Amino acid sequence: MVCGGMRAGMQNVWCLRPGGGRRACAYPAGPAPRGCDNSRVTLGRTRRAELALVLLSLIWGSTFVVVKAALADSSTLLFLALRFALAATALVLAFRPSASALRQNKRQIAGGVLAGVFLFTGYLLQTAGLRYTTPSKSAFITGLSIVLTPVMAALFERKAPRLLEAAGVAVATAGLALLTLPGETLRMGKGDLLTLACAVAFAAQILVVDWYASSSGFQTLALTQIATAMLLSLGTFWWAERPQILWSRSLVLAVLITGLLATALAFAVQAWAQRYTTPTRTALIFALEPVFAWATSFLLTGELLPRQATLGAALILAGILLAEIKPAAWRESST
């Protein structure tokens, strides 16, 4: 299947790749060739994929409260090791990969290892940065991955994001600042620089998943990614910090929720969903995480949003909507 630019007498149709993913292809006017789908059907799949990413943001945002309580009973890297170990076990039981299937998905294994390295690196740098900066500044700087993702994609793929997507990123970033930086300054310290490196790692993880999720074998990609993060956590928790653990009800609950929902389910769904959307849009949707974190805190503790933070949450939603309201023919396909 050869895809090219638009020429006279040609039409754009969405061609579905084997195993998933899509690409805009130019064909002579008339019925779409076999193997290609009309944009309405494909956009329906994109909507479902992006809705799944919204649900992931909800899951991640709602876990801040339980994780904060759990870290009082466990050192950080040991908690991550438990979380990733449970997630990897769950994915092995869910997918039951065979030796032949793994041999057929060597590309996804390589991508999963690379994504797992970036995923663990992001968590590690974020944890280290929190020792020297405030939680609100850490949340904002980590959220800068929504800016870094399209920038890095443009550098590596030599293709700039769509104008309205770039505008949506700018608006959402401003909203993120208002939401997470009430009364803070933007002066960069040691912790801020570590957290900025964490944002780069998370942006790279999104891009790696995008590059390797456009073909079949997303299950292998998800499993390998989590297994890699598990091995790195198990290999560092005993020397990078003083390990401590107190088995409490809140700790067990946090390990179960984060391991099964926020890790096993979340990253498997991400590997599937990114076959049908772009990394820029993925990063924009993930900007909803602090909004859901605030909403969860309100429901569980009654914490109210200040006026500035409320405006920030509204801007994040506006940025995402700005990237959504554009003609279907302009939509960037997954690569």
C-alpha beads as a LAMMPS data file, in Angstrom:
LAMMPS data file: protein, C-alpha beads

335 atoms
334 bonds

1 atom types
1 bond types

-500.0 500.0 xlo xhi
-500.0 500.0 ylo yhi
-500.0 500.0 zlo zhi

Masses

1 110.0

Atoms # bond

1 1 1 0.000 0.000 0.000
2 1 1 1.545 3.296 -1.112
3 1 1 0.440 6.544 0.480
4 1 1 1.245 9.926 -0.969
5 1 1 0.225 13.561 -0.953
6 1 1 -2.942 14.940 -2.506
7 1 1 -2.962 15.554 -6.245
8 1 1 -5.626 16.585 -8.758
9 1 1 -8.415 14.022 -8.983
10 1 1 -7.315 12.333 -5.757
11 1 1 -9.094 11.833 -2.456
12 1 1 -7.861 11.300 1.101
13 1 1 -8.961 8.067 2.776
14 1 1 -7.795 6.518 6.025
15 1 1 -5.921 3.261 5.449
16 1 1 -5.776 0.829 8.356
17 1 1 -2.433 -0.875 8.764
18 1 1 -2.245 -4.607 9.543
19 1 1 -2.473 -5.020 13.287
20 1 1 -3.709 -1.477 13.872
21 1 1 -2.756 2.100 13.240
22 1 1 -3.849 4.331 10.399
23 1 1 -2.451 6.573 7.737
24 1 1 -3.918 9.142 5.399
25 1 1 -3.502 7.933 1.813
26 1 1 -4.253 9.585 -1.519
27 1 1 -6.282 7.545 -4.055
28 1 1 -8.231 8.357 -7.223
29 1 1 -11.678 9.737 -6.555
30 1 1 -14.254 6.994 -6.125
31 1 1 -14.760 4.026 -3.779
32 1 1 -11.935 3.525 -1.276
33 1 1 -9.611 0.613 -2.069
34 1 1 -9.854 -2.605 -0.118
35 1 1 -7.986 -2.328 3.166
36 1 1 -8.896 1.324 3.573
37 1 1 -11.674 2.700 5.707
38 1 1 -13.590 5.933 5.525
39 1 1 -12.646 8.676 7.950
40 1 1 -15.854 8.374 9.969
41 1 1 -15.131 4.778 11.002
42 1 1 -11.469 5.507 11.703
43 1 1 -12.265 8.640 13.671
44 1 1 -14.657 6.539 15.736
45 1 1 -11.730 4.330 16.694
46 1 1 -9.658 7.413 17.462
47 1 1 -12.404 8.748 19.732
48 1 1 -12.561 5.465 21.644
49 1 1 -8.784 5.392 21.993
50 1 1 -8.637 8.977 23.255
51 1 1 -11.513 8.328 25.666
52 1 1 -9.490 5.409 27.021
53 1 1 -6.548 7.789 27.558
54 1 1 -8.862 10.169 29.439
55 1 1 -9.826 7.278 31.725
56 1 1 -6.125 6.574 32.288
57 1 1 -5.630 10.191 33.359
58 1 1 -8.548 9.735 35.758
59 1 1 -6.967 6.595 37.228
60 1 1 -3.537 8.210 37.611
61 1 1 -4.961 11.420 39.031
62 1 1 -7.095 9.570 41.586
63 1 1 -4.154 7.560 42.946
64 1 1 -2.232 10.517 44.412
65 1 1 -4.132 10.328 47.687
66 1 1 -3.590 6.590 48.239
67 1 1 0.055 6.729 47.170
68 1 1 0.797 9.628 49.521
69 1 1 -0.654 7.621 52.403
70 1 1 1.277 4.502 51.386
71 1 1 4.653 6.267 51.227
72 1 1 4.411 6.861 54.971
73 1 1 4.832 3.088 55.362
74 1 1 7.302 2.317 52.573
75 1 1 10.401 3.787 50.972
76 1 1 9.743 5.126 47.491
77 1 1 11.740 2.760 45.295
78 1 1 10.616 -0.291 47.268
79 1 1 7.022 0.794 46.725
80 1 1 7.725 1.157 42.987
81 1 1 9.307 -2.312 42.949
82 1 1 6.187 -3.813 44.549
83 1 1 3.928 -1.887 42.172
84 1 1 5.766 -2.933 39.008
85 1 1 6.206 -6.542 40.194
86 1 1 2.463 -6.925 40.755
87 1 1 1.718 -5.263 37.412
88 1 1 4.152 -7.480 35.505
89 1 1 2.670 -10.617 37.117
90 1 1 -0.849 -9.484 36.212
91 1 1 0.107 -8.857 32.583
92 1 1 1.808 -12.258 32.287
93 1 1 -1.368 -13.953 33.584
94 1 1 -3.604 -11.805 31.363
95 1 1 -1.667 -12.145 28.095
96 1 1 0.026 -15.542 28.650
97 1 1 2.697 -14.870 26.008
98 1 1 4.092 -17.941 24.276
99 1 1 7.695 -18.360 23.177
100 1 1 6.638 -18.277 19.515
101 1 1 4.636 -15.080 20.022
102 1 1 7.611 -13.426 21.685
103 1 1 9.867 -14.432 18.800
104 1 1 7.410 -12.886 16.345
105 1 1 7.328 -9.622 18.301
106 1 1 11.029 -8.898 18.713
107 1 1 10.449 -5.309 17.604
108 1 1 7.868 -4.769 20.363
109 1 1 10.231 -6.330 22.913
110 1 1 12.954 -3.864 21.940
111 1 1 10.471 -0.998 22.139
112 1 1 9.159 -2.195 25.487
113 1 1 12.642 -2.334 26.974
114 1 1 13.383 1.209 25.783
115 1 1 10.010 2.520 27.014
116 1 1 10.533 0.756 30.354
117 1 1 13.897 2.431 30.821
118 1 1 12.371 5.860 30.196
119 1 1 9.398 5.047 32.434
120 1 1 11.580 4.012 35.375
121 1 1 13.954 6.926 34.779
122 1 1 11.032 9.343 34.911
123 1 1 9.794 7.969 38.226
124 1 1 13.317 7.911 39.679
125 1 1 14.144 11.506 38.683
126 1 1 10.768 12.739 39.879
127 1 1 11.363 11.125 43.280
128 1 1 14.884 12.539 43.541
129 1 1 13.687 15.999 42.541
130 1 1 11.002 16.032 45.215
131 1 1 13.754 16.050 47.855
132 1 1 14.783 19.563 46.761
133 1 1 11.612 21.208 45.406
134 1 1 7.961 21.644 46.330
135 1 1 5.226 19.218 45.247
136 1 1 3.410 21.938 43.274
137 1 1 6.509 22.893 41.286
138 1 1 7.242 19.203 40.730
139 1 1 3.734 18.664 39.359
140 1 1 4.040 21.628 36.992
141 1 1 7.518 20.770 35.703
142 1 1 6.528 17.118 35.210
143 1 1 3.507 18.370 33.273
144 1 1 5.840 20.144 30.859
145 1 1 6.033 16.777 29.093
146 1 1 2.952 17.981 27.168
147 1 1 5.218 20.648 25.629
148 1 1 8.288 18.457 25.274
149 1 1 6.408 15.649 23.505
150 1 1 5.524 17.569 20.301
151 1 1 8.894 19.361 20.365
152 1 1 10.812 16.079 20.575
153 1 1 8.538 14.506 17.968
154 1 1 9.234 17.389 15.602
155 1 1 12.978 16.997 16.140
156 1 1 13.079 13.243 15.595
157 1 1 10.379 12.935 12.936
158 1 1 11.050 16.304 11.271
159 1 1 7.328 17.050 11.282
160 1 1 5.821 19.882 13.312
161 1 1 2.498 19.425 15.145
162 1 1 -0.658 20.874 13.643
163 1 1 -1.285 24.546 14.379
164 1 1 -4.334 23.992 16.586
165 1 1 -2.592 21.147 18.428
166 1 1 0.331 23.480 19.167
167 1 1 -2.115 26.151 20.346
168 1 1 -3.844 23.596 22.548
169 1 1 -0.504 22.628 24.095
170 1 1 0.261 26.294 24.877
171 1 1 -3.142 26.896 26.487
172 1 1 -2.990 23.669 28.503
173 1 1 0.522 24.504 29.726
174 1 1 -0.655 27.909 30.952
175 1 1 -3.517 26.175 32.725
176 1 1 -1.127 23.679 34.292
177 1 1 0.956 26.548 35.677
178 1 1 -2.101 28.203 37.222
179 1 1 -3.319 24.894 38.639
180 1 1 -0.075 23.794 40.271
181 1 1 1.895 26.979 40.994
182 1 1 -0.195 29.208 43.284
183 1 1 2.266 31.579 44.919
184 1 1 5.306 29.729 43.538
185 1 1 8.236 31.150 41.595
186 1 1 9.739 29.668 38.461
187 1 1 13.357 29.961 39.635
188 1 1 15.131 26.709 38.787
189 1 1 16.991 24.859 41.525
190 1 1 18.612 21.432 41.738
191 1 1 15.302 19.680 42.346
192 1 1 13.634 21.559 39.505
193 1 1 16.366 20.521 37.064
194 1 1 16.014 16.872 38.123
195 1 1 12.260 17.107 37.623
196 1 1 12.725 18.720 34.213
197 1 1 14.832 15.700 33.234
198 1 1 11.952 13.561 34.512
199 1 1 9.567 15.390 32.137
200 1 1 11.944 14.655 29.253
201 1 1 11.923 10.955 30.207
202 1 1 8.117 10.816 30.325
203 1 1 7.857 12.588 26.958
204 1 1 10.329 10.087 25.507
205 1 1 8.239 7.210 26.898
206 1 1 5.159 8.523 25.088
207 1 1 7.096 8.803 21.829
208 1 1 8.633 5.331 22.122
209 1 1 5.216 3.781 22.739
210 1 1 3.899 5.677 19.709
211 1 1 6.728 4.418 17.485
212 1 1 6.332 0.773 18.489
213 1 1 2.547 0.571 19.045
214 1 1 1.564 1.135 15.415
215 1 1 1.891 -2.552 14.589
216 1 1 0.624 -5.783 16.136
217 1 1 1.868 -7.020 19.476
218 1 1 0.858 -4.176 21.794
219 1 1 0.492 -6.785 24.555
220 1 1 4.171 -7.665 24.245
221 1 1 5.084 -3.983 24.235
222 1 1 3.123 -3.326 27.444
223 1 1 4.429 -6.418 29.241
224 1 1 8.058 -5.801 28.308
225 1 1 7.826 -2.159 29.366
226 1 1 6.511 -2.986 32.836
227 1 1 8.885 -5.933 33.278
228 1 1 11.843 -3.662 32.468
229 1 1 10.690 -1.061 35.000
230 1 1 10.234 -3.856 37.567
231 1 1 13.770 -5.192 37.072
232 1 1 15.255 -1.700 37.336
233 1 1 13.255 -1.028 40.522
234 1 1 14.294 -4.332 42.090
235 1 1 17.888 -3.603 41.158
236 1 1 17.998 -0.161 42.793
237 1 1 15.663 -0.015 45.798
238 1 1 18.134 -1.714 48.154
239 1 1 21.073 0.663 47.520
240 1 1 19.696 3.931 46.103
241 1 1 17.831 4.619 49.354
242 1 1 17.399 3.046 52.751
243 1 1 14.633 0.451 52.258
244 1 1 11.859 0.393 54.820
245 1 1 8.381 -1.085 54.870
246 1 1 5.523 -1.421 57.322
247 1 1 2.748 -3.634 56.025
248 1 1 -0.425 -1.657 56.672
249 1 1 -3.870 -1.683 55.180
250 1 1 -3.224 1.568 53.305
251 1 1 0.029 0.224 51.848
252 1 1 -1.538 -3.027 50.643
253 1 1 -4.458 -1.107 49.143
254 1 1 -2.101 1.294 47.377
255 1 1 0.019 -1.534 45.927
256 1 1 -3.105 -3.285 44.632
257 1 1 -4.640 -0.151 43.104
258 1 1 -1.464 1.190 41.542
259 1 1 -0.165 -2.205 40.462
260 1 1 -3.343 -3.518 38.849
261 1 1 -5.144 -0.370 37.691
262 1 1 -2.597 2.443 37.429
263 1 1 0.167 0.248 35.952
264 1 1 -0.921 -3.091 34.446
265 1 1 -4.226 -1.879 33.001
266 1 1 -3.055 1.677 32.317
267 1 1 0.066 0.942 30.299
268 1 1 -1.570 -1.908 28.390
269 1 1 -4.379 0.459 27.389
270 1 1 -1.854 3.164 26.488
271 1 1 0.013 0.757 24.180
272 1 1 -3.299 -0.095 22.462
273 1 1 -4.705 3.440 22.317
274 1 1 -1.631 5.123 20.866
275 1 1 -2.088 3.104 17.681
276 1 1 -5.024 5.374 16.855
277 1 1 -3.884 8.825 17.977
278 1 1 -0.804 11.037 17.936
279 1 1 1.781 11.527 20.707
280 1 1 0.912 15.241 20.887
281 1 1 -2.740 14.478 21.580
282 1 1 -1.736 11.772 24.060
283 1 1 0.382 14.250 26.015
284 1 1 -2.460 16.789 25.961
285 1 1 -4.916 14.268 27.374
286 1 1 -2.447 13.282 30.090
287 1 1 -2.474 16.944 31.178
288 1 1 -5.858 16.107 32.727
289 1 1 -4.107 14.105 35.452
290 1 1 -3.663 17.028 37.914
291 1 1 -7.261 18.092 37.262
292 1 1 -8.496 14.653 38.277
293 1 1 -6.094 14.705 41.233
294 1 1 -7.701 17.922 42.490
295 1 1 -11.194 16.492 41.927
296 1 1 -10.338 13.331 43.874
297 1 1 -8.887 15.373 46.707
298 1 1 -12.111 17.403 46.836
299 1 1 -14.305 14.298 46.946
300 1 1 -12.219 12.538 49.603
301 1 1 -11.046 15.424 51.768
302 1 1 -13.305 18.348 50.809
303 1 1 -10.365 20.425 49.567
304 1 1 -11.586 23.346 47.466
305 1 1 -9.784 24.765 44.434
306 1 1 -8.622 28.386 44.714
307 1 1 -9.907 30.706 41.997
308 1 1 -6.535 30.660 40.213
309 1 1 -6.405 26.854 40.189
310 1 1 -9.988 26.664 38.940
311 1 1 -9.036 28.894 36.019
312 1 1 -6.027 26.650 35.371
313 1 1 -8.198 23.531 35.244
314 1 1 -10.527 25.292 32.812
315 1 1 -7.596 26.239 30.567
316 1 1 -6.370 22.641 30.487
317 1 1 -9.799 21.498 29.323
318 1 1 -9.891 24.357 26.794
319 1 1 -6.492 23.367 25.415
320 1 1 -7.639 19.801 24.860
321 1 1 -10.864 20.957 23.201
322 1 1 -8.886 23.350 21.005
323 1 1 -6.906 20.421 19.632
324 1 1 -10.131 18.476 19.060
325 1 1 -12.292 20.975 17.145
326 1 1 -10.826 20.859 13.676
327 1 1 -11.792 19.293 10.359
328 1 1 -11.369 15.547 10.191
329 1 1 -9.217 15.850 7.072
330 1 1 -6.613 17.748 9.073
331 1 1 -6.162 15.055 11.687
332 1 1 -2.655 13.755 11.970
333 1 1 -2.427 9.973 11.715
334 1 1 -0.448 7.659 13.928
335 1 1 2.939 6.681 12.590

Bonds

1 1 1 2
2 1 2 3
3 1 3 4
4 1 4 5
5 1 5 6
6 1 6 7
7 1 7 8
8 1 8 9
9 1 9 10
10 1 10 11
11 1 11 12
12 1 12 13
13 1 13 14
14 1 14 15
15 1 15 16
16 1 16 17
17 1 17 18
18 1 18 19
19 1 19 20
20 1 20 21
21 1 21 22
22 1 22 23
23 1 23 24
24 1 24 25
25 1 25 26
26 1 26 27
27 1 27 28
28 1 28 29
29 1 29 30
30 1 30 31
31 1 31 32
32 1 32 33
33 1 33 34
34 1 34 35
35 1 35 36
36 1 36 37
37 1 37 38
38 1 38 39
39 1 39 40
40 1 40 41
41 1 41 42
42 1 42 43
43 1 43 44
44 1 44 45
45 1 45 46
46 1 46 47
47 1 47 48
48 1 48 49
49 1 49 50
50 1 50 51
51 1 51 52
52 1 52 53
53 1 53 54
54 1 54 55
55 1 55 56
56 1 56 57
57 1 57 58
58 1 58 59
59 1 59 60
60 1 60 61
61 1 61 62
62 1 62 63
63 1 63 64
64 1 64 65
65 1 65 66
66 1 66 67
67 1 67 68
68 1 68 69
69 1 69 70
70 1 70 71
71 1 71 72
72 1 72 73
73 1 73 74
74 1 74 75
75 1 75 76
76 1 76 77
77 1 77 78
78 1 78 79
79 1 79 80
80 1 80 81
81 1 81 82
82 1 82 83
83 1 83 84
84 1 84 85
85 1 85 86
86 1 86 87
87 1 87 88
88 1 88 89
89 1 89 90
90 1 90 91
91 1 91 92
92 1 92 93
93 1 93 94
94 1 94 95
95 1 95 96
96 1 96 97
97 1 97 98
98 1 98 99
99 1 99 100
100 1 100 101
101 1 101 102
102 1 102 103
103 1 103 104
104 1 104 105
105 1 105 106
106 1 106 107
107 1 107 108
108 1 108 109
109 1 109 110
110 1 110 111
111 1 111 112
112 1 112 113
113 1 113 114
114 1 114 115
115 1 115 116
116 1 116 117
117 1 117 118
118 1 118 119
119 1 119 120
120 1 120 121
121 1 121 122
122 1 122 123
123 1 123 124
124 1 124 125
125 1 125 126
126 1 126 127
127 1 127 128
128 1 128 129
129 1 129 130
130 1 130 131
131 1 131 132
132 1 132 133
133 1 133 134
134 1 134 135
135 1 135 136
136 1 136 137
137 1 137 138
138 1 138 139
139 1 139 140
140 1 140 141
141 1 141 142
142 1 142 143
143 1 143 144
144 1 144 145
145 1 145 146
146 1 146 147
147 1 147 148
148 1 148 149
149 1 149 150
150 1 150 151
151 1 151 152
152 1 152 153
153 1 153 154
154 1 154 155
155 1 155 156
156 1 156 157
157 1 157 158
158 1 158 159
159 1 159 160
160 1 160 161
161 1 161 162
162 1 162 163
163 1 163 164
164 1 164 165
165 1 165 166
166 1 166 167
167 1 167 168
168 1 168 169
169 1 169 170
170 1 170 171
171 1 171 172
172 1 172 173
173 1 173 174
174 1 174 175
175 1 175 176
176 1 176 177
177 1 177 178
178 1 178 179
179 1 179 180
180 1 180 181
181 1 181 182
182 1 182 183
183 1 183 184
184 1 184 185
185 1 185 186
186 1 186 187
187 1 187 188
188 1 188 189
189 1 189 190
190 1 190 191
191 1 191 192
192 1 192 193
193 1 193 194
194 1 194 195
195 1 195 196
196 1 196 197
197 1 197 198
198 1 198 199
199 1 199 200
200 1 200 201
201 1 201 202
202 1 202 203
203 1 203 204
204 1 204 205
205 1 205 206
206 1 206 207
207 1 207 208
208 1 208 209
209 1 209 210
210 1 210 211
211 1 211 212
212 1 212 213
213 1 213 214
214 1 214 215
215 1 215 216
216 1 216 217
217 1 217 218
218 1 218 219
219 1 219 220
220 1 220 221
221 1 221 222
222 1 222 223
223 1 223 224
224 1 224 225
225 1 225 226
226 1 226 227
227 1 227 228
228 1 228 229
229 1 229 230
230 1 230 231
231 1 231 232
232 1 232 233
233 1 233 234
234 1 234 235
235 1 235 236
236 1 236 237
237 1 237 238
238 1 238 239
239 1 239 240
240 1 240 241
241 1 241 242
242 1 242 243
243 1 243 244
244 1 244 245
245 1 245 246
246 1 246 247
247 1 247 248
248 1 248 249
249 1 249 250
250 1 250 251
251 1 251 252
252 1 252 253
253 1 253 254
254 1 254 255
255 1 255 256
256 1 256 257
257 1 257 258
258 1 258 259
259 1 259 260
260 1 260 261
261 1 261 262
262 1 262 263
263 1 263 264
264 1 264 265
265 1 265 266
266 1 266 267
267 1 267 268
268 1 268 269
269 1 269 270
270 1 270 271
271 1 271 272
272 1 272 273
273 1 273 274
274 1 274 275
275 1 275 276
276 1 276 277
277 1 277 278
278 1 278 279
279 1 279 280
280 1 280 281
281 1 281 282
282 1 282 283
283 1 283 284
284 1 284 285
285 1 285 286
286 1 286 287
287 1 287 288
288 1 288 289
289 1 289 290
290 1 290 291
291 1 291 292
292 1 292 293
293 1 293 294
294 1 294 295
295 1 295 296
296 1 296 297
297 1 297 298
298 1 298 299
299 1 299 300
300 1 300 301
301 1 301 302
302 1 302 303
303 1 303 304
304 1 304 305
305 1 305 306
306 1 306 307
307 1 307 308
308 1 308 309
309 1 309 310
310 1 310 311
311 1 311 312
312 1 312 313
313 1 313 314
314 1 314 315
315 1 315 316
316 1 316 317
317 1 317 318
318 1 318 319
319 1 319 320
320 1 320 321
321 1 321 322
322 1 322 323
323 1 323 324
324 1 324 325
325 1 325 326
326 1 326 327
327 1 327 328
328 1 328 329
329 1 329 330
330 1 330 331
331 1 331 332
332 1 332 333
333 1 333 334
334 1 334 335
